[in-house]
Amino acid sequence: MRLRPKPLQLALGSIAIGMAVFLTGVAVAWQSSSPPSVVRTEPGPAIELAAPLDIIDVGLEAPVTEPPAAVPQVTEPFISGAPATTTAPATKPATTARPKKAPVAAKPRPASSATAPFTGMGTWVDVFDWSPSYAKGQPVKLGPGAVDAMADNGVQVLYIQTTRADYTGGGDIVDPLVLRQWLARADARGLQVVAWYLPTLTDVGADIRRLKSTAALKSVDGIGIDIESKAVVDHDERSRRLVELSRLARAALAGMPLSAITLPNVVTDVINLNYWPRFPWAAIQPYYDVWQPMSYWTNRKSDSPYRNAERYTRENIERMRTSLGDPNAVVHPIGGIGDRTTTADIQGFIRAMRQTRSIGGSLYDWSTQSTSSYAPMRAARS
């Protein structure tokens, strides 16, 4: 038999139940607002990246590609010296996939102190154009004022011959007083100056002496060694002396950028195998910063496929790099001859320069260049 509770007991029971419910709610609320027993120091759980944040070799002048907006940047800097960050931009929408890099062939090397003097649009001047000693009593073809016309028409590099093995005027530098006027004018107009010399290799010591005297000239930024003389008849002895000259020049001119002005490989490999057999490409490769093949398509017959400026320039460079064993050899090709070159030739020349990643180009030479060549050659500017 169950006893019916009295009203007072019912009231007290209700109060007790309500109090229990109230205390339980307070406990739960207190527990949820309390700090955790372990404090997290890392920013959050690791995020699996959709694609690796690899560094793309874009050269010194190109900007670095930003990582995808949806992926927080890592705490380490992307590139040495870049500020680190741990947060991602909150306002950019997330991307679903990172675009893939397009495959890129070998890129041109960035300009350095060793290649800068040979970079961009150049032109050439030899002693028969500027030197009174080689004018045979006639007025010289070009005076120092020609530098102004060069600069006004986009020329960035002046290649000027400073000495010859047959110079009899005294000293190692041809007409030094006149030459200094040329160098001063080029310096004033902001042109790089590359002095060039054709060694005969009959007296390597004398060749080195002339190169050292050239390097001592004020405003000379680089030196080009014109490798084509056949004065030493024996091919192997000629090669041996060329290697010796190259080694000694590099040692004597340690801080001077050097270029090798070379025979076109199409000539030595295809057209005239007897010109310089067994040319020592690999042996001289370590001593030069820039390679300048004399790709004179105008020397080829009109019915020859090598009269095509684009093909001739490109094939000479490709063959030369193969001979050097260096697919990235730095090149500034020389085209010509100026008064036999057409606008179409120059356009093909420029295409070949771009296809071969050349750092510049020039025509031989300024005294024979027509004014119609100035505008298309500006495409060779850096």
C-alpha positions in Angstrom: 0.0 0.0 0.0 1.5 3.4 -1.0 1.1 6.4 1.2 0.0 9.6 -0.4 2.5 12.4 0.2 1.5 15.4 2.1 1.5 18.8 0.4 4.5 20.1 2.4 6.6 17.1 1.4 5.7 17.6 -2.2 6.8 21.2 -2.1 10.1 20.3 -0.4 10.8 17.6 -3.0 10.2 20.0 -5.9 12.6 22.5 -4.4 15.3 19.8 -4.0 14.9 18.7 -7.6 15.1 22.2 -8.9 18.2 22.9 -6.8 20.0 19.8 -8.2 19.2 20.8 -11.8 20.5 24.3 -11.2 23.8 23.1 -9.6 24.4 20.7 -12.4 24.0 23.5 -15.0 26.5 25.7 -13.2 29.1 22.9 -13.1 28.8 22.3 -16.8 29.1 26.0 -17.7 32.2 26.4 -15.4 33.9 23.4 -16.9 33.4 24.7 -20.5 34.8 28.1 -19.8 38.0 26.9 -18.0 41.4 27.1 -19.8 42.8 23.8 -21.1 45.5 22.1 -19.2 47.9 22.1 -22.2 48.6 25.3 -24.2 49.2 24.9 -28.0 52.2 26.9 -29.4 52.0 25.9 -33.0 49.7 27.8 -35.4 47.5 24.9 -36.1 47.4 21.4 -37.7 49.8 20.7 -40.6 48.3 21.4 -44.0 49.0 19.1 -46.9 49.9 21.2 -49.8 48.3 20.7 -53.2 51.6 21.1 -54.9 55.2 21.6 -53.8 56.3 25.2 -53.3 59.3 24.8 -55.5 61.6 27.7 -56.5 61.5 28.3 -60.3 64.8 29.4 -61.9 63.7 32.6 -63.4 67.0 34.5 -63.5 68.1 37.6 -61.6 65.8 40.0 -63.3 62.5 38.1 -63.3 60.1 38.2 -60.3 59.6 35.2 -58.1 56.2 33.5 -58.6 53.9 33.8 -55.5 52.6 30.6 -53.9 48.9 29.8 -54.4 46.6 32.1 -52.4 44.8 29.1 -50.8 47.9 27.7 -49.2 49.3 29.4 -46.1 53.0 30.2 -46.6 55.5 28.3 -44.6 57.4 29.8 -41.7 60.8 29.5 -43.5 61.5 32.3 -46.1 61.0 31.3 -49.8 64.3 32.8 -50.8 67.2 33.8 -48.7 66.6 37.2 -47.3 62.8 37.2 -48.0 60.6 38.0 -45.0 58.9 35.0 -43.4 55.2 34.9 -42.8 52.8 32.5 -41.2 49.5 33.7 -42.5 47.8 33.6 -45.8 45.8 36.5 -47.3 42.3 36.1 -46.1 40.6 37.9 -48.9 41.7 35.9 -51.9 39.5 33.0 -53.0 40.9 29.5 -52.7 42.1 27.9 -55.9 41.4 24.3 -56.8 44.7 23.5 -58.5 48.0 25.1 -59.0 48.9 25.7 -62.7 51.8 23.6 -63.8 55.1 25.1 -65.0 55.6 25.1 -68.7 58.7 23.2 -69.6 61.5 25.6 -70.3 64.7 25.0 -72.3 68.0 26.3 -71.2 67.8 30.0 -70.4 70.3 32.7 -71.2 72.7 33.3 -68.5 72.1 36.5 -66.5 74.4 39.3 -67.3 77.5 39.4 -65.1 80.6 41.4 -64.8 82.3 39.0 -67.2 79.6 39.1 -69.9 78.1 42.6 -69.5 80.5 44.3 -71.9 79.4 42.1 -74.7 75.6 42.4 -74.1 73.2 44.1 -76.5 73.6 45.7 -79.9 77.2 46.2 -81.0 79.2 47.5 -84.0 82.8 47.1 -85.1 85.6 49.4 -86.1 89.1 48.4 -87.3 92.3 50.3 -87.6 91.8 50.7 -91.4 88.8 52.9 -90.6 90.1 55.1 -87.7 93.9 55.0 -87.6 96.0 57.7 -89.5 98.9 55.1 -89.5 96.8 52.7 -91.7 95.1 55.3 -93.9 98.1 55.4 -96.3 98.2 59.2 -96.4 94.5 59.5 -97.0 91.9 60.9 -94.6 90.6 58.4 -92.2 87.1 57.0 -92.9 85.9 57.5 -89.3 86.7 60.0 -86.6 85.8 59.9 -82.9 82.5 61.8 -83.7 81.2 58.6 -85.3 80.6 57.4 -81.8 77.7 59.9 -81.5 76.0 58.5 -84.5 76.4 55.0 -83.1 74.9 55.9 -79.8 72.1 57.9 -81.4 71.1 54.8 -83.5 71.1 52.3 -80.6 74.6 50.9 -80.4 75.5 49.7 -76.9 78.9 48.1 -77.5 81.8 49.5 -79.5 84.3 46.9 -80.7 87.4 48.7 -81.7 90.8 47.4 -82.9 93.5 48.8 -80.8 96.7 47.2 -82.1 98.2 45.0 -84.8 101.2 42.7 -85.0 102.5 44.7 -88.0 102.3 48.1 -86.3 105.5 50.1 -86.8 104.6 53.4 -85.2 106.3 52.6 -81.9 104.8 51.1 -78.9 102.1 48.4 -78.7 99.0 50.6 -79.2 98.1 52.1 -82.6 98.0 55.9 -82.7 97.3 56.2 -78.9 96.4 59.9 -79.0 93.6 59.4 -81.5 92.5 56.1 -79.9 92.1 57.9 -76.5 89.7 60.3 -78.2 87.5 57.4 -79.4 87.5 55.8 -75.9 86.7 59.1 -74.2 83.8 59.7 -76.6 82.4 56.2 -76.1 82.7 56.6 -72.3 80.9 59.9 -72.5 78.0 58.4 -74.5 77.7 55.4 -72.2 78.9 52.7 -74.6 80.7 49.6 -73.5 84.1 49.3 -75.1 85.6 46.0 -76.2 89.1 46.3 -77.6 90.0 43.6 -80.0 93.3 42.2 -81.4 94.3 39.6 -84.0 97.3 37.6 -82.7 99.5 35.9 -85.3 100.8 33.4 -82.8 104.3 33.7 -84.4 105.4 35.3 -81.1 103.1 34.5 -78.3 105.1 36.7 -75.9 104.6 39.7 -78.1 100.9 38.9 -78.5 100.5 38.8 -74.7 102.4 42.1 -74.4 100.0 43.8 -76.8 97.0 42.4 -75.0 98.3 43.7 -71.6 98.9 47.1 -73.1 95.4 47.1 -74.4 93.9 46.1 -71.1 95.7 49.1 -69.5 93.8 51.6 -71.6 91.3 53.7 -69.8 87.6 52.9 -70.5 88.2 49.5 -72.0 85.6 47.2 -70.5 86.5 43.9 -72.2 88.9 42.4 -74.7 88.2 40.3 -77.8 90.8 37.9 -79.2 90.4 37.4 -82.9 91.3 33.8 -83.6 91.8 33.3 -87.4 95.5 33.9 -88.3 97.2 31.2 -90.4 100.7 32.7 -90.0 101.8 29.5 -88.2 101.3 27.0 -91.0 101.4 23.7 -89.0 97.9 23.2 -87.7 98.8 21.3 -84.6 101.6 23.8 -83.7 99.1 26.6 -84.3 96.6 25.0 -82.0 99.3 24.5 -79.3 100.2 28.1 -79.4 96.6 29.2 -79.3 96.1 27.2 -76.1 99.2 28.7 -74.6 98.1 32.2 -75.6 94.6 31.7 -74.1 96.1 30.4 -70.9 98.6 33.2 -70.5 96.0 35.9 -71.5 93.6 34.6 -68.8 96.4 34.7 -66.2 97.7 38.1 -67.2 94.3 39.7 -67.6 92.6 38.0 -64.6 90.0 40.7 -64.0 89.3 41.5 -67.6 86.3 40.0 -69.5 87.6 38.0 -72.5 85.8 36.9 -75.7 87.0 34.5 -78.3 86.2 35.8 -81.8 86.1 32.6 -83.7 86.0 31.1 -87.1 82.4 30.0 -88.0 82.1 26.2 -87.5 80.3 25.7 -90.7 83.5 26.8 -92.5 85.9 24.6 -90.5 83.5 21.7 -90.2 81.8 21.7 -93.6 83.1 24.1 -96.2 86.9 24.1 -95.7 88.2 21.2 -93.6 91.8 22.3 -94.2 91.5 25.8 -92.7 92.2 24.7 -89.2 91.8 20.9 -88.6 91.5 19.7 -85.0 90.8 23.2 -83.7 91.3 23.0 -79.9 87.8 24.0 -78.8 87.8 22.0 -75.5 91.3 23.1 -74.6 90.6 26.8 -74.8 87.0 26.6 -73.4 88.0 27.4 -69.8 89.7 30.7 -70.7 86.9 32.8 -72.3 83.7 34.3 -71.0 82.0 35.0 -74.3 82.1 33.4 -77.8 81.7 35.5 -80.9 81.5 33.4 -84.1 82.1 35.4 -87.3 79.0 34.3 -89.1 79.4 36.4 -92.2 76.6 35.0 -94.4 77.5 37.5 -97.0 80.7 35.5 -97.6 78.6 32.5 -98.8 77.6 32.1 -102.5 74.1 33.2 -103.5 73.0 29.7 -104.3 74.3 28.2 -101.0 71.8 27.3 -98.3 74.3 29.1 -95.9 73.6 32.4 -97.5 70.5 32.3 -95.3 71.4 34.5 -92.4 69.1 32.8 -89.9 70.3 29.3 -90.8 74.0 30.2 -91.0 74.0 32.0 -87.7 72.0 29.4 -85.8 74.0 26.4 -87.2 77.4 28.1 -86.4 76.3 28.6 -82.8 74.9 25.1 -82.4 78.0 23.5 -83.9 80.3 25.7 -81.7 78.5 24.8 -78.5 78.7 21.1 -79.4 82.5 21.5 -80.0 82.9 23.3 -76.7 80.9 20.7 -74.9 78.8 23.5 -73.4 75.2 23.9 -74.5 75.0 27.1 -72.5 78.1 28.8 -73.8 77.5 32.6 -73.8 77.4 33.9 -77.4 77.3 37.2 -79.2 77.4 36.4 -82.9 78.8 38.7 -85.6 77.0 39.1 -88.9 78.0 40.9 -92.0 79.3 42.3 -94.2 77.4 45.6 -93.6 77.0 46.9 -97.1 75.9 43.5 -98.5 73.4 42.8 -95.8 69.6 43.3 -96.3 66.8 44.0 -93.9 65.6 40.5 -94.4 69.1 39.2 -93.5 69.0 41.2 -90.3 65.6 39.9 -89.4 66.8 36.3 -89.8 69.9 37.1 -87.8 67.8 38.4 -84.9 65.6 35.3 -85.0 68.7 33.1 -84.8 70.0 35.2 -81.9 66.7 34.6 -80.0 66.6 30.9 -80.9 70.1 30.4 -79.6 69.7 32.6 -76.5 72.5 35.0 -77.5 73.2 37.9 -75.3 73.6 40.3 -78.2 74.6 40.7 -81.8 76.5 43.0 -84.2 77.3 43.5 -87.9 80.8 44.0 -89.3 81.4 46.8 -89.6 80.2 50.4 -88.9 81.9 52.0 -91.9 80.0 49.6 -94.3 76.7 49.5 -92.5 73.9 51.3 -94.4 71.5 53.6 -92.5 68.7 51.2 -93.3 70.3 48.6 -91.1 70.1 50.7 -87.9 66.4 50.3 -87.2 66.2 46.5 -87.6 69.4 46.0 -85.6 67.9 47.7 -82.6 66.1 44.4 -81.9 69.5 43.2 -80.7 69.5 45.7 -77.9 69.4 44.3 -74.4 
